[in-house]
Amino acid sequence: MDYEYEPPSLKDEFENYKLLKKKYNVKIADGITKFIQAVVSAENAYDIKALPFMNLEHKHGNMANYYSASPFGKSTKW
């Protein structure tokens, strides 16, 4: 599945586990890493939606071409 970072400068930060752990914490670093691995291995959005730990939500209105996902549930801002 194709994906991109917005802004593109986040790519280096989010794909480096050591930086994630230092900037955030181990739980968030693990969740972000797990999410990126799921996106890379998925063929489409339904593959990600099928994962029990991933809360994938299709946006509506002017954001209809986008999805939001949270590896921590809906209780956090991540």
mmJSON file of the N, C-alpha and C atoms, coordinates in Angstrom:
{"data_MODEL":{"atom_site":{
"group_PDB":["ATOM","ATOM","ATOM","ATOM","ATOM","ATOM","ATOM","ATOM","ATOM","ATOM","ATOM","ATOM","ATOM","ATOM","ATOM","ATOM","ATOM","ATOM","ATOM","ATOM","ATOM","ATOM","ATOM","ATOM","ATOM","ATOM","ATOM","ATOM","ATOM","ATOM","ATOM","ATOM","ATOM","ATOM","ATOM","ATOM","ATOM","ATOM","ATOM","ATOM","ATOM","ATOM","ATOM","ATOM","ATOM","ATOM","ATOM","ATOM","ATOM","ATOM","ATOM","ATOM","ATOM","ATOM","ATOM","ATOM","ATOM","ATOM","ATOM","ATOM","ATOM","ATOM","ATOM","ATOM","ATOM","ATOM","ATOM","ATOM","ATOM","ATOM","ATOM","ATOM","ATOM","ATOM","ATOM","ATOM","ATOM","ATOM","ATOM","ATOM","ATOM","ATOM","ATOM","ATOM","ATOM","ATOM","ATOM","ATOM","ATOM","ATOM","ATOM","ATOM","ATOM","ATOM","ATOM","ATOM","ATOM","ATOM","ATOM","ATOM","ATOM","ATOM","ATOM","ATOM","ATOM","ATOM","ATOM","ATOM","ATOM","ATOM","ATOM","ATOM","ATOM","ATOM","ATOM","ATOM","ATOM","ATOM","ATOM","ATOM","ATOM","ATOM","ATOM","ATOM","ATOM","ATOM","ATOM","ATOM","ATOM","ATOM","ATOM","ATOM","ATOM","ATOM","ATOM","ATOM","ATOM","ATOM","ATOM","ATOM","ATOM","ATOM","ATOM","ATOM","ATOM","ATOM","ATOM","ATOM","ATOM","ATOM","ATOM","ATOM","ATOM","ATOM","ATOM","ATOM","ATOM","ATOM","ATOM","ATOM","ATOM","ATOM","ATOM","ATOM","ATOM","ATOM","ATOM","ATOM","ATOM","ATOM","ATOM","ATOM","ATOM","ATOM","ATOM","ATOM","ATOM","ATOM","ATOM","ATOM","ATOM","ATOM","ATOM","ATOM","ATOM","ATOM","ATOM","ATOM","ATOM","ATOM","ATOM","ATOM","ATOM","ATOM","ATOM","ATOM","ATOM","ATOM","ATOM","ATOM","ATOM","ATOM","ATOM","ATOM","ATOM","ATOM","ATOM","ATOM","ATOM","ATOM","ATOM","ATOM","ATOM","ATOM","ATOM","ATOM","ATOM","ATOM","ATOM","ATOM","ATOM","ATOM","ATOM","ATOM","ATOM","ATOM","ATOM","ATOM","ATOM","ATOM","ATOM","ATOM","ATOM","ATOM"],
"id":[1,2,3,4,5,6,7,8,9,10,11,12,13,14,15,16,17,18,19,20,21,22,23,24,25,26,27,28,29,30,31,32,33,34,35,36,37,38,39,40,41,42,43,44,45,46,47,48,49,50,51,52,53,54,55,56,57,58,59,60,61,62,63,64,65,66,67,68,69,70,71,72,73,74,75,76,77,78,79,80,81,82,83,84,85,86,87,88,89,90,91,92,93,94,95,96,97,98,99,100,101,102,103,104,105,106,107,108,109,110,111,112,113,114,115,116,117,118,119,120,121,122,123,124,125,126,127,128,129,130,131,132,133,134,135,136,137,138,139,140,141,142,143,144,145,146,147,148,149,150,151,152,153,154,155,156,157,158,159,160,161,162,163,164,165,166,167,168,169,170,171,172,173,174,175,176,177,178,179,180,181,182,183,184,185,186,187,188,189,190,191,192,193,194,195,196,197,198,199,200,201,202,203,204,205,206,207,208,209,210,211,212,213,214,215,216,217,218,219,220,221,222,223,224,225,226,227,228,229,230,231,232,233,234],
"type_symbol":["N","C","C","N","C","C","N","C","C","N","C","C","N","C","C","N","C","C","N","C","C","N","C","C","N","C","C","N","C","C","N","C","C","N","C","C","N","C","C","N","C","C","N","C","C","N","C","C","N","C","C","N","C","C","N","C","C","N","C","C","N","C","C","N","C","C","N","C","C","N","C","C","N","C","C","N","C","C","N","C","C","N","C","C","N","C","C","N","C","C","N","C","C","N","C","C","N","C","C","N","C","C","N","C","C","N","C","C","N","C","C","N","C","C","N","C","C","N","C","C","N","C","C","N","C","C","N","C","C","N","C","C","N","C","C","N","C","C","N","C","C","N","C","C","N","C","C","N","C","C","N","C","C","N","C","C","N","C","C","N","C","C","N","C","C","N","C","C","N","C","C","N","C","C","N","C","C","N","C","C","N","C","C","N","C","C","N","C","C","N","C","C","N","C","C","N","C","C","N","C","C","N","C","C","N","C","C","N","C","C","N","C","C","N","C","C","N","C","C","N","C","C","N","C","C","N","C","C","N","C","C","N","C","C"],
"label_atom_id":["N","CA","C","N","CA","C","N","CA","C","N","CA","C","N","CA","C","N","CA","C","N","CA","C","N","CA","C","N","CA","C","N","CA","C","N","CA","C","N","CA","C","N","CA","C","N","CA","C","N","CA","C","N","CA","C","N","CA","C","N","CA","C","N","CA","C","N","CA","C","N","CA","C","N","CA","C","N","CA","C","N","CA","C","N","CA","C","N","CA","C","N","CA","C","N","CA","C","N","CA","C","N","CA","C","N","CA","C","N","CA","C","N","CA","C","N","CA","C","N","CA","C","N","CA","C","N","CA","C","N","CA","C","N","CA","C","N","CA","C","N","CA","C","N","CA","C","N","CA","C","N","CA","C","N","CA","C","N","CA","C","N","CA","C","N","CA","C","N","CA","C","N","CA","C","N","CA","C","N","CA","C","N","CA","C","N","CA","C","N","CA","C","N","CA","C","N","CA","C","N","CA","C","N","CA","C","N","CA","C","N","CA","C","N","CA","C","N","CA","C","N","CA","C","N","CA","C","N","CA","C","N","CA","C","N","CA","C","N","CA","C","N","CA","C","N","CA","C","N","CA","C","N","CA","C","N","CA","C","N","CA","C","N","CA","C","N","CA","C","N","CA","C"],
"label_alt_id":[null,null,null,null,null,null,null,null,null,null,null,null,null,null,null,null,null,null,null,null,null,null,null,null,null,null,null,null,null,null,null,null,null,null,null,null,null,null,null,null,null,null,null,null,null,null,null,null,null,null,null,null,null,null,null,null,null,null,null,null,null,null,null,null,null,null,null,null,null,null,null,null,null,null,null,null,null,null,null,null,null,null,null,null,null,null,null,null,null,null,null,null,null,null,null,null,null,null,null,null,null,null,null,null,null,null,null,null,null,null,null,null,null,null,null,null,null,null,null,null,null,null,null,null,null,null,null,null,null,null,null,null,null,null,null,null,null,null,null,null,null,null,null,null,null,null,null,null,null,null,null,null,null,null,null,null,null,null,null,null,null,null,null,null,null,null,null,null,null,null,null,null,null,null,null,null,null,null,null,null,null,null,null,null,null,null,null,null,null,null,null,null,null,null,null,null,null,null,null,null,null,null,null,null,null,null,null,null,null,null,null,null,null,null,null,null,null,null,null,null,null,null,null,null,null,null,null,null,null,null,null,null,null,null],
"label_comp_id":["MET","MET","MET","ASP","ASP","ASP","TYR","TYR","TYR","GLU","GLU","GLU","TYR","TYR","TYR","GLU","GLU","GLU","PRO","PRO","PRO","PRO","PRO","PRO","SER","SER","SER","LEU","LEU","LEU","LYS","LYS","LYS","ASP","ASP","ASP","GLU","GLU","GLU","PHE","PHE","PHE","GLU","GLU","GLU","ASN","ASN","ASN","TYR","TYR","TYR","LYS","LYS","LYS","LEU","LEU","LEU","LEU","LEU","LEU","LYS","LYS","LYS","LYS","LYS","LYS","LYS","LYS","LYS","TYR","TYR","TYR","ASN","ASN","ASN","VAL","VAL","VAL","LYS","LYS","LYS","ILE","ILE","ILE","ALA","ALA","ALA","ASP","ASP","ASP","GLY","GLY","GLY","ILE","ILE","ILE","THR","THR","THR","LYS","LYS","LYS","PHE","PHE","PHE","ILE","ILE","ILE","GLN","GLN","GLN","ALA","ALA","ALA","VAL","VAL","VAL","VAL","VAL","VAL","SER","SER","SER","ALA","ALA","ALA","GLU","GLU","GLU","ASN","ASN","ASN","ALA","ALA","ALA","TYR","TYR","TYR","ASP","ASP","ASP","ILE","ILE","ILE","LYS","LYS","LYS","ALA","ALA","ALA","LEU","LEU","LEU","PRO","PRO","PRO","PHE","PHE","PHE","MET","MET","MET","ASN","ASN","ASN","LEU","LEU","LEU","GLU","GLU","GLU","HIS","HIS","HIS","LYS","LYS","LYS","HIS","HIS","HIS","GLY","GLY","GLY","ASN","ASN","ASN","MET","MET","MET","ALA","ALA","ALA","ASN","ASN","ASN","TYR","TYR","TYR","TYR","TYR","TYR","SER","SER","SER","ALA","ALA","ALA","SER","SER","SER","PRO","PRO","PRO","PHE","PHE","PHE","GLY","GLY","GLY","LYS","LYS","LYS","SER","SER","SER","THR","THR","THR","LYS","LYS","LYS","TRP","TRP","TRP"],
"label_asym_id":["A","A","A","A","A","A","A","A","A","A","A","A","A","A","A","A","A","A","A","A","A","A","A","A","A","A","A","A","A","A","A","A","A","A","A","A","A","A","A","A","A","A","A","A","A","A","A","A","A","A","A","A","A","A","A","A","A","A","A","A","A","A","A","A","A","A","A","A","A","A","A","A","A","A","A","A","A","A","A","A","A","A","A","A","A","A","A","A","A","A","A","A","A","A","A","A","A","A","A","A","A","A","A","A","A","A","A","A","A","A","A","A","A","A","A","A","A","A","A","A","A","A","A","A","A","A","A","A","A","A","A","A","A","A","A","A","A","A","A","A","A","A","A","A","A","A","A","A","A","A","A","A","A","A","A","A","A","A","A","A","A","A","A","A","A","A","A","A","A","A","A","A","A","A","A","A","A","A","A","A","A","A","A","A","A","A","A","A","A","A","A","A","A","A","A","A","A","A","A","A","A","A","A","A","A","A","A","A","A","A","A","A","A","A","A","A","A","A","A","A","A","A","A","A","A","A","A","A","A","A","A","A","A","A"],
"label_entity_id":["1","1","1","1","1","1","1","1","1","1","1","1","1","1","1","1","1","1","1","1","1","1","1","1","1","1","1","1","1","1","1","1","1","1","1","1","1","1","1","1","1","1","1","1","1","1","1","1","1","1","1","1","1","1","1","1","1","1","1","1","1","1","1","1","1","1","1","1","1","1","1","1","1","1","1","1","1","1","1","1","1","1","1","1","1","1","1","1","1","1","1","1","1","1","1","1","1","1","1","1","1","1","1","1","1","1","1","1","1","1","1","1","1","1","1","1","1","1","1","1","1","1","1","1","1","1","1","1","1","1","1","1","1","1","1","1","1","1","1","1","1","1","1","1","1","1","1","1","1","1","1","1","1","1","1","1","1","1","1","1","1","1","1","1","1","1","1","1","1","1","1","1","1","1","1","1","1","1","1","1","1","1","1","1","1","1","1","1","1","1","1","1","1","1","1","1","1","1","1","1","1","1","1","1","1","1","1","1","1","1","1","1","1","1","1","1","1","1","1","1","1","1","1","1","1","1","1","1","1","1","1","1","1","1"],
"label_seq_id":[1,1,1,2,2,2,3,3,3,4,4,4,5,5,5,6,6,6,7,7,7,8,8,8,9,9,9,10,10,10,11,11,11,12,12,12,13,13,13,14,14,14,15,15,15,16,16,16,17,17,17,18,18,18,19,19,19,20,20,20,21,21,21,22,22,22,23,23,23,24,24,24,25,25,25,26,26,26,27,27,27,28,28,28,29,29,29,30,30,30,31,31,31,32,32,32,33,33,33,34,34,34,35,35,35,36,36,36,37,37,37,38,38,38,39,39,39,40,40,40,41,41,41,42,42,42,43,43,43,44,44,44,45,45,45,46,46,46,47,47,47,48,48,48,49,49,49,50,50,50,51,51,51,52,52,52,53,53,53,54,54,54,55,55,55,56,56,56,57,57,57,58,58,58,59,59,59,60,60,60,61,61,61,62,62,62,63,63,63,64,64,64,65,65,65,66,66,66,67,67,67,68,68,68,69,69,69,70,70,70,71,71,71,72,72,72,73,73,73,74,74,74,75,75,75,76,76,76,77,77,77,78,78,78],
"pdbx_PDB_ins_code":[null,null,null,null,null,null,null,null,null,null,null,null,null,null,null,null,null,null,null,null,null,null,null,null,null,null,null,null,null,null,null,null,null,null,null,null,null,null,null,null,null,null,null,null,null,null,null,null,null,null,null,null,null,null,null,null,null,null,null,null,null,null,null,null,null,null,null,null,null,null,null,null,null,null,null,null,null,null,null,null,null,null,null,null,null,null,null,null,null,null,null,null,null,null,null,null,null,null,null,null,null,null,null,null,null,null,null,null,null,null,null,null,null,null,null,null,null,null,null,null,null,null,null,null,null,null,null,null,null,null,null,null,null,null,null,null,null,null,null,null,null,null,null,null,null,null,null,null,null,null,null,null,null,null,null,null,null,null,null,null,null,null,null,null,null,null,null,null,null,null,null,null,null,null,null,null,null,null,null,null,null,null,null,null,null,null,null,null,null,null,null,null,null,null,null,null,null,null,null,null,null,null,null,null,null,null,null,null,null,null,null,null,null,null,null,null,null,null,null,null,null,null,null,null,null,null,null,null,null,null,null,null,null,null],
"Cartn_x":[0.844,0.0,0.895,0.533,1.297,0.902,1.877,1.617,2.645,2.314,3.242,3.086,4.131,4.118,3.742,2.972,2.611,2.904,3.859,4.84,5.909,6.559,7.556,8.729,8.978,10.091,9.86,8.64,8.35,8.847,9.155,9.574,10.796,11.827,13.042,12.763,11.914,11.602,10.792,9.771,8.87,9.426,10.409,10.979,12.258,12.596,13.761,13.264,13.287,12.73,13.44,14.751,15.514,15.052,14.835,14.35,12.936,12.081,10.71,10.706,11.509,11.574,12.093,13.062,13.646,12.663,11.976,11.09,9.769,9.222,7.931,8.178,7.685,7.999,7.905,8.177,8.23,6.864,5.78,4.441,4.078,4.306,3.982,4.911,6.187,7.142,6.752,6.337,5.9,4.638,3.696,2.449,2.674,3.518,3.796,4.534,5.494,6.238,5.315,4.425,3.463,2.537,2.108,1.23,1.935,3.168,3.908,4.13,4.45,4.623,3.322,2.202,0.903,0.593,0.885,0.624,1.51,2.763,3.691,3.268,2.824,2.472,1.049,0.2,-1.188,-1.286,-2.262,-2.515,-3.559,-4.441,-5.448,-5.88,-6.74,-7.15,-7.93,-8.607,-9.38,-8.48,-7.266,-6.315,-5.947,-5.825,-5.508,-6.729,-7.901,-9.128,-9.404,-8.959,-9.189,-8.33,-7.282,-6.421,-7.137,-7.178,-7.94,-7.357,-6.06,-5.442,-5.504,-5.965,-5.955,-7.376,-7.598,-8.905,-8.846,-9.291,-9.264,-10.632,-10.63,-11.881,-11.808,-12.779,-12.84,-13.457,-12.79,-13.267,-14.384,-15.138,-16.271,-16.124,-16.978,-16.981,-15.798,-15.141,-14.032,-12.767,-12.781,-11.655,-11.991,-12.916,-13.42,-12.35,-11.249,-10.19,-9.177,-9.448,-8.487,-9.047,-8.131,-8.463,-7.713,-8.256,-7.501,-7.349,-6.223,-5.961,-5.289,-5.608,-5.005,-4.668,-3.405,-3.042,-3.295,-3.77,-3.981,-5.453,-6.333,-7.755,-8.168,-9.422,-9.944,-9.75,-9.172,-9.025,-7.805,-6.942,-5.738,-5.703,-4.85,-4.73,-3.905,-3.283,-2.45,-3.317],
"Cartn_y":[-1.165,0.0,1.236,2.223,3.47,4.363,5.033,5.987,7.098,8.209,9.332,10.058,10.729,11.503,12.94,13.541,14.941,15.686,16.476,16.896,15.817,15.817,14.785,14.705,15.75,15.734,14.737,14.274,13.307,11.907,11.634,10.285,9.827,10.655,10.268,10.028,10.855,10.713,9.452,9.194,8.077,6.724,6.686,5.403,5.073,5.883,5.634,5.349,4.066,3.655,4.333,4.489,5.113,6.556,7.308,8.686,8.73,7.817,7.772,7.534,6.562,6.229,7.41,8.124,9.254,10.426,10.704,11.87,11.622,10.417,10.1,9.15,7.946,6.915,5.556,4.493,3.159,2.741,3.033,2.621,3.289,4.571,5.287,4.85,4.678,4.231,2.851,1.946,0.611,0.699,1.538,1.682,2.259,3.274,3.884,2.902,2.186,1.192,0.081,-0.379,-1.427,-0.943,0.307,0.873,0.971,1.462,1.593,0.233,-0.785,-2.138,-2.667,-2.359,-2.808,-2.135,-0.844,-0.116,-0.636,-0.878,-1.363,-2.742,-3.612,-4.972,-5.101,-4.096,-4.16,-3.884,-4.546,-4.3,-3.204,-3.027,-1.966,-1.607,-0.633,-0.139,-1.188,-2.093,-3.114,-4.095,-4.308,-5.156,-4.537,-3.224,-2.538,-2.526,-2.316,-2.272,-3.613,-4.699,-6.028,-6.316,-5.548,-5.773,-5.322,-6.167,-5.812,-4.648,-4.416,-3.344,-1.99,-1.964,-0.734,-0.2,1.01,1.65,2.526,1.981,2.709,3.322,4.581,5.298,6.068,5.84,6.543,7.914,8.951,10.31,10.661,11.683,12.119,13.589,14.055,15.467,15.805,16.916,17.342,16.51,15.568,14.672,13.237,13.074,11.756,10.829,11.359,10.514,10.077,10.355,10.091,9.146,8.533,7.68,8.184,7.925,8.15,6.794,6.602,5.336,5.612,4.792,4.941,3.572,3.288,2.004,1.986,3.084,3.174,3.294,3.141,3.316,4.762,5.032,6.381,7.269,6.729,7.51,8.415,8.307,9.14,9.995,10.997,11.862,11.224,10.11,9.469,8.619],
"Cartn_z":[0.0,0.0,0.0,-0.76,-0.805,0.373,0.913,1.985,1.905,2.512,2.545,3.875,4.26,5.493,5.171,6.061,5.889,7.172,7.282,6.294,6.073,4.915,4.586,5.565,6.302,7.258,8.404,8.594,9.656,9.337,8.088,7.698,8.491,8.563,9.287,10.765,11.341,12.761,13.044,12.254,12.54,12.123,11.273,10.872,11.634,12.617,13.454,14.87,15.265,16.555,17.726,17.613,18.694,18.94,17.853,17.987,18.563,18.109,18.63,20.13,20.557,21.978,22.801,22.253,22.967,23.049,21.939,21.891,22.614,22.494,23.113,24.28,24.189,25.173,24.483,25.204,24.596,24.053,24.775,24.332,23.003,22.905,21.666,20.54,20.837,19.817,19.284,20.168,19.731,18.879,19.287,18.533,17.146,17.044,15.742,14.842,15.405,14.626,14.147,15.023,14.657,13.538,13.633,12.614,11.259,11.255,9.994,9.365,10.162,9.633,9.051,9.691,9.175,7.843,7.719,6.474,5.344,5.636,4.611,4.105,4.997,4.588,4.034,4.24,3.775,2.276,1.649,0.231,0.04,1.024,0.96,2.381,2.501,3.82,4.61,3.944,4.641,5.386,4.896,5.611,6.953,6.995,8.247,9.162,8.581,9.37,10.051,9.442,9.999,11.225,11.439,12.598,13.868,14.887,16.09,16.884,16.799,17.58,16.88,15.63,14.854,14.701,15.125,14.957,13.719,12.6,11.342,11.092,10.718,10.511,9.192,8.311,7.033,7.273,6.819,7.025,6.041,6.351,5.527,5.16,4.287,3.891,3.009,3.298,2.453,2.684,3.626,3.876,3.473,2.524,2.142,1.571,1.099,0.547,1.603,2.872,3.934,4.993,5.73,6.856,8.071,9.229,10.457,11.131,11.78,12.451,13.777,14.757,16.066,16.642,16.853,17.463,18.968,19.55,21.003,21.372,20.439,20.73,20.583,20.798,20.599,21.823,22.877,24.104,24.098,23.097,23.07,21.823,21.815,20.643,19.543,19.802,18.8,17.922],
"occupancy":[1.0,1.0,1.0,1.0,1.0,1.0,1.0,1.0,1.0,1.0,1.0,1.0,1.0,1.0,1.0,1.0,1.0,1.0,1.0,1.0,1.0,1.0,1.0,1.0,1.0,1.0,1.0,1.0,1.0,1.0,1.0,1.0,1.0,1.0,1.0,1.0,1.0,1.0,1.0,1.0,1.0,1.0,1.0,1.0,1.0,1.0,1.0,1.0,1.0,1.0,1.0,1.0,1.0,1.0,1.0,1.0,1.0,1.0,1.0,1.0,1.0,1.0,1.0,1.0,1.0,1.0,1.0,1.0,1.0,1.0,1.0,1.0,1.0,1.0,1.0,1.0,1.0,1.0,1.0,1.0,1.0,1.0,1.0,1.0,1.0,1.0,1.0,1.0,1.0,1.0,1.0,1.0,1.0,1.0,1.0,1.0,1.0,1.0,1.0,1.0,1.0,1.0,1.0,1.0,1.0,1.0,1.0,1.0,1.0,1.0,1.0,1.0,1.0,1.0,1.0,1.0,1.0,1.0,1.0,1.0,1.0,1.0,1.0,1.0,1.0,1.0,1.0,1.0,1.0,1.0,1.0,1.0,1.0,1.0,1.0,1.0,1.0,1.0,1.0,1.0,1.0,1.0,1.0,1.0,1.0,1.0,1.0,1.0,1.0,1.0,1.0,1.0,1.0,1.0,1.0,1.0,1.0,1.0,1.0,1.0,1.0,1.0,1.0,1.0,1.0,1.0,1.0,1.0,1.0,1.0,1.0,1.0,1.0,1.0,1.0,1.0,1.0,1.0,1.0,1.0,1.0,1.0,1.0,1.0,1.0,1.0,1.0,1.0,1.0,1.0,1.0,1.0,1.0,1.0,1.0,1.0,1.0,1.0,1.0,1.0,1.0,1.0,1.0,1.0,1.0,1.0,1.0,1.0,1.0,1.0,1.0,1.0,1.0,1.0,1.0,1.0,1.0,1.0,1.0,1.0,1.0,1.0,1.0,1.0,1.0,1.0,1.0,1.0,1.0,1.0,1.0,1.0,1.0,1.0],
"B_iso_or_equiv":[0.0,0.0,0.0,0.0,0.0,0.0,0.0,0.0,0.0,0.0,0.0,0.0,0.0,0.0,0.0,0.0,0.0,0.0,0.0,0.0,0.0,0.0,0.0,0.0,0.0,0.0,0.0,0.0,0.0,0.0,0.0,0.0,0.0,0.0,0.0,0.0,0.0,0.0,0.0,0.0,0.0,0.0,0.0,0.0,0.0,0.0,0.0,0.0,0.0,0.0,0.0,0.0,0.0,0.0,0.0,0.0,0.0,0.0,0.0,0.0,0.0,0.0,0.0,0.0,0.0,0.0,0.0,0.0,0.0,0.0,0.0,0.0,0.0,0.0,0.0,0.0,0.0,0.0,0.0,0.0,0.0,0.0,0.0,0.0,0.0,0.0,0.0,0.0,0.0,0.0,0.0,0.0,0.0,0.0,0.0,0.0,0.0,0.0,0.0,0.0,0.0,0.0,0.0,0.0,0.0,0.0,0.0,0.0,0.0,0.0,0.0,0.0,0.0,0.0,0.0,0.0,0.0,0.0,0.0,0.0,0.0,0.0,0.0,0.0,0.0,0.0,0.0,0.0,0.0,0.0,0.0,0.0,0.0,0.0,0.0,0.0,0.0,0.0,0.0,0.0,0.0,0.0,0.0,0.0,0.0,0.0,0.0,0.0,0.0,0.0,0.0,0.0,0.0,0.0,0.0,0.0,0.0,0.0,0.0,0.0,0.0,0.0,0.0,0.0,0.0,0.0,0.0,0.0,0.0,0.0,0.0,0.0,0.0,0.0,0.0,0.0,0.0,0.0,0.0,0.0,0.0,0.0,0.0,0.0,0.0,0.0,0.0,0.0,0.0,0.0,0.0,0.0,0.0,0.0,0.0,0.0,0.0,0.0,0.0,0.0,0.0,0.0,0.0,0.0,0.0,0.0,0.0,0.0,0.0,0.0,0.0,0.0,0.0,0.0,0.0,0.0,0.0,0.0,0.0,0.0,0.0,0.0,0.0,0.0,0.0,0.0,0.0,0.0,0.0,0.0,0.0,0.0,0.0,0.0],
"pdbx_formal_charge":[null,null,null,null,null,null,null,null,null,null,null,null,null,null,null,null,null,null,null,null,null,null,null,null,null,null,null,null,null,null,null,null,null,null,null,null,null,null,null,null,null,null,null,null,null,null,null,null,null,null,null,null,null,null,null,null,null,null,null,null,null,null,null,null,null,null,null,null,null,null,null,null,null,null,null,null,null,null,null,null,null,null,null,null,null,null,null,null,null,null,null,null,null,null,null,null,null,null,null,null,null,null,null,null,null,null,null,null,null,null,null,null,null,null,null,null,null,null,null,null,null,null,null,null,null,null,null,null,null,null,null,null,null,null,null,null,null,null,null,null,null,null,null,null,null,null,null,null,null,null,null,null,null,null,null,null,null,null,null,null,null,null,null,null,null,null,null,null,null,null,null,null,null,null,null,null,null,null,null,null,null,null,null,null,null,null,null,null,null,null,null,null,null,null,null,null,null,null,null,null,null,null,null,null,null,null,null,null,null,null,null,null,null,null,null,null,null,null,null,null,null,null,null,null,null,null,null,null,null,null,null,null,null,null],
"auth_seq_id":[1,1,1,2,2,2,3,3,3,4,4,4,5,5,5,6,6,6,7,7,7,8,8,8,9,9,9,10,10,10,11,11,11,12,12,12,13,13,13,14,14,14,15,15,15,16,16,16,17,17,17,18,18,18,19,19,19,20,20,20,21,21,21,22,22,22,23,23,23,24,24,24,25,25,25,26,26,26,27,27,27,28,28,28,29,29,29,30,30,30,31,31,31,32,32,32,33,33,33,34,34,34,35,35,35,36,36,36,37,37,37,38,38,38,39,39,39,40,40,40,41,41,41,42,42,42,43,43,43,44,44,44,45,45,45,46,46,46,47,47,47,48,48,48,49,49,49,50,50,50,51,51,51,52,52,52,53,53,53,54,54,54,55,55,55,56,56,56,57,57,57,58,58,58,59,59,59,60,60,60,61,61,61,62,62,62,63,63,63,64,64,64,65,65,65,66,66,66,67,67,67,68,68,68,69,69,69,70,70,70,71,71,71,72,72,72,73,73,73,74,74,74,75,75,75,76,76,76,77,77,77,78,78,78],
"auth_comp_id":["MET","MET","MET","ASP","ASP","ASP","TYR","TYR","TYR","GLU","GLU","GLU","TYR","TYR","TYR","GLU","GLU","GLU","PRO","PRO","PRO","PRO","PRO","PRO","SER","SER","SER","LEU","LEU","LEU","LYS","LYS","LYS","ASP","ASP","ASP","GLU","GLU","GLU","PHE","PHE","PHE","GLU","GLU","GLU","ASN","ASN","ASN","TYR","TYR","TYR","LYS","LYS","LYS","LEU","LEU","LEU","LEU","LEU","LEU","LYS","LYS","LYS","LYS","LYS","LYS","LYS","LYS","LYS","TYR","TYR","TYR","ASN","ASN","ASN","VAL","VAL","VAL","LYS","LYS","LYS","ILE","ILE","ILE","ALA","ALA","ALA","ASP","ASP","ASP","GLY","GLY","GLY","ILE","ILE","ILE","THR","THR","THR","LYS","LYS","LYS","PHE","PHE","PHE","ILE","ILE","ILE","GLN","GLN","GLN","ALA","ALA","ALA","VAL","VAL","VAL","VAL","VAL","VAL","SER","SER","SER","ALA","ALA","ALA","GLU","GLU","GLU","ASN","ASN","ASN","ALA","ALA","ALA","TYR","TYR","TYR","ASP","ASP","ASP","ILE","ILE","ILE","LYS","LYS","LYS","ALA","ALA","ALA","LEU","LEU","LEU","PRO","PRO","PRO","PHE","PHE","PHE","MET","MET","MET","ASN","ASN","ASN","LEU","LEU","LEU","GLU","GLU","GLU","HIS","HIS","HIS","LYS","LYS","LYS","HIS","HIS","HIS","GLY","GLY","GLY","ASN","ASN","ASN","MET","MET","MET","ALA","ALA","ALA","ASN","ASN","ASN","TYR","TYR","TYR","TYR","TYR","TYR","SER","SER","SER","ALA","ALA","ALA","SER","SER","SER","PRO","PRO","PRO","PHE","PHE","PHE","GLY","GLY","GLY","LYS","LYS","LYS","SER","SER","SER","THR","THR","THR","LYS","LYS","LYS","TRP","TRP","TRP"],
"auth_asym_id":["A","A","A","A","A","A","A","A","A","A","A","A","A","A","A","A","A","A","A","A","A","A","A","A","A","A","A","A","A","A","A","A","A","A","A","A","A","A","A","A","A","A","A","A","A","A","A","A","A","A","A","A","A","A","A","A","A","A","A","A","A","A","A","A","A","A","A","A","A","A","A","A","A","A","A","A","A","A","A","A","A","A","A","A","A","A","A","A","A","A","A","A","A","A","A","A","A","A","A","A","A","A","A","A","A","A","A","A","A","A","A","A","A","A","A","A","A","A","A","A","A","A","A","A","A","A","A","A","A","A","A","A","A","A","A","A","A","A","A","A","A","A","A","A","A","A","A","A","A","A","A","A","A","A","A","A","A","A","A","A","A","A","A","A","A","A","A","A","A","A","A","A","A","A","A","A","A","A","A","A","A","A","A","A","A","A","A","A","A","A","A","A","A","A","A","A","A","A","A","A","A","A","A","A","A","A","A","A","A","A","A","A","A","A","A","A","A","A","A","A","A","A","A","A","A","A","A","A","A","A","A","A","A","A"],
"auth_atom_id":["N","CA","C","N","CA","C","N","CA","C","N","CA","C","N","CA","C","N","CA","C","N","CA","C","N","CA","C","N","CA","C","N","CA","C","N","CA","C","N","CA","C","N","CA","C","N","CA","C","N","CA","C","N","CA","C","N","CA","C","N","CA","C","N","CA","C","N","CA","C","N","CA","C","N","CA","C","N","CA","C","N","CA","C","N","CA","C","N","CA","C","N","CA","C","N","CA","C","N","CA","C","N","CA","C","N","CA","C","N","CA","C","N","CA","C","N","CA","C","N","CA","C","N","CA","C","N","CA","C","N","CA","C","N","CA","C","N","CA","C","N","CA","C","N","CA","C","N","CA","C","N","CA","C","N","CA","C","N","CA","C","N","CA","C","N","CA","C","N","CA","C","N","CA","C","N","CA","C","N","CA","C","N","CA","C","N","CA","C","N","CA","C","N","CA","C","N","CA","C","N","CA","C","N","CA","C","N","CA","C","N","CA","C","N","CA","C","N","CA","C","N","CA","C","N","CA","C","N","CA","C","N","CA","C","N","CA","C","N","CA","C","N","CA","C","N","CA","C","N","CA","C","N","CA","C","N","CA","C","N","CA","C","N","CA","C","N","CA","C","N","CA","C"],
"pdbx_PDB_model_num":[1,1,1,1,1,1,1,1,1,1,1,1,1,1,1,1,1,1,1,1,1,1,1,1,1,1,1,1,1,1,1,1,1,1,1,1,1,1,1,1,1,1,1,1,1,1,1,1,1,1,1,1,1,1,1,1,1,1,1,1,1,1,1,1,1,1,1,1,1,1,1,1,1,1,1,1,1,1,1,1,1,1,1,1,1,1,1,1,1,1,1,1,1,1,1,1,1,1,1,1,1,1,1,1,1,1,1,1,1,1,1,1,1,1,1,1,1,1,1,1,1,1,1,1,1,1,1,1,1,1,1,1,1,1,1,1,1,1,1,1,1,1,1,1,1,1,1,1,1,1,1,1,1,1,1,1,1,1,1,1,1,1,1,1,1,1,1,1,1,1,1,1,1,1,1,1,1,1,1,1,1,1,1,1,1,1,1,1,1,1,1,1,1,1,1,1,1,1,1,1,1,1,1,1,1,1,1,1,1,1,1,1,1,1,1,1,1,1,1,1,1,1,1,1,1,1,1,1,1,1,1,1,1,1]
}}}
